[in-house]
Amino acid sequence: MALSNFIPDLWAANLLVNLEKRSVATAICNRDYEGLIRGAGDSVKLTSLADPTIGSYTVHTDITIEDIDDATQSLLIDQAKYFAFELDDIERAQAVDGPGALAEQTRKAAYLLADTLDTAVLSAIGTGASAAAPDHQVAEATINTAAGAYDALVNWSVLLDGQNVPEFDRYAVVTPAFYGLILKDSRFVGSGDAVGASVRANGRVGQAAGFDLYKSNNLPAGPGAGAGTSMIAGYRGACTLAEQIVSVEAARMEKRFADMVKGLHVYGFKVTRPKALVSADVIVA
């Protein structure tokens, strides 16, 4: 569809920028292998080492020397998303801010690529948490108090503790409604320390119950019968993500008086440590 709405007279020179969700997937995943990919269809091999055996030593007795065993998982770069659009020279000349329209559309395209990635990764983490005993897929529950929200975070932390998940680089991604409950907890907003003052001033809770807190509207729906959402918590090393903007090209269209911009984004992701993740189906009442 052409940019007819920009021609000619009552539209403001500054474009009204769309409201956009914050992307969190790139902040909660391991991205060590990102520099290895070049295009869709590439495969990155993720190698891990088996634990060595700890033996008991007896004097004058040979010890057992074992090989170093490794295991390999394949991270397939199997997602390829693109954008492409044009701006006709006449539209550029007649629009109040023709060049600005092209730049703003490019920025929006970049945001939507990131948003698409974010939704896919959060969904994969939500379904990728271990369901083996002890079950890290927490059943649907309704939470309607600040204390209940904080207690839920503590419970998720305990599940990770039980699997020897490192205490650093832990995160939780929750809905804005759940985050709002945390903001009402007196342990954050009522305390007299600097952290409490900061929360009251800017409304941000950086950490709670050992987690770096993120809020997102891209979390998947919960698997329960109610209208719950899968909140996720875990360790950054539990999911690996590799992404690459393979190409962004600006060119003149051969058979039109128009500029074209197109871009290609490829990526792949894989849950590699299901027991280092928790997915909780939560209804915030």
Secondary structure, 3 states (H helix, E strand, C coil): CCCHHHCCCCCCCCCCCCCCCCCCHHHHCECCCHHHCCCCCCEEEEEEECCCCCCCCCCCCCCCCCCCCEEEEEEECCEEEEEEEEEEHHHHHHCCCHHHHHHHHHHHHHHHHHHHHHHHHHHHHHHHCCCCCCCCEEEEEEECCHHHHHHHHHHHHHHHHCCCCCCCCEEEEECHHHHHHHHCCHHHHCCCCHHHHHHHHHCCCCEECCEEEEECCCCCECCCCCCCEEEEEEEHHHEEEEEEEEEEEEEECCCCCEEEEEEEEEEEEEECCHHHEEEEEEEEC
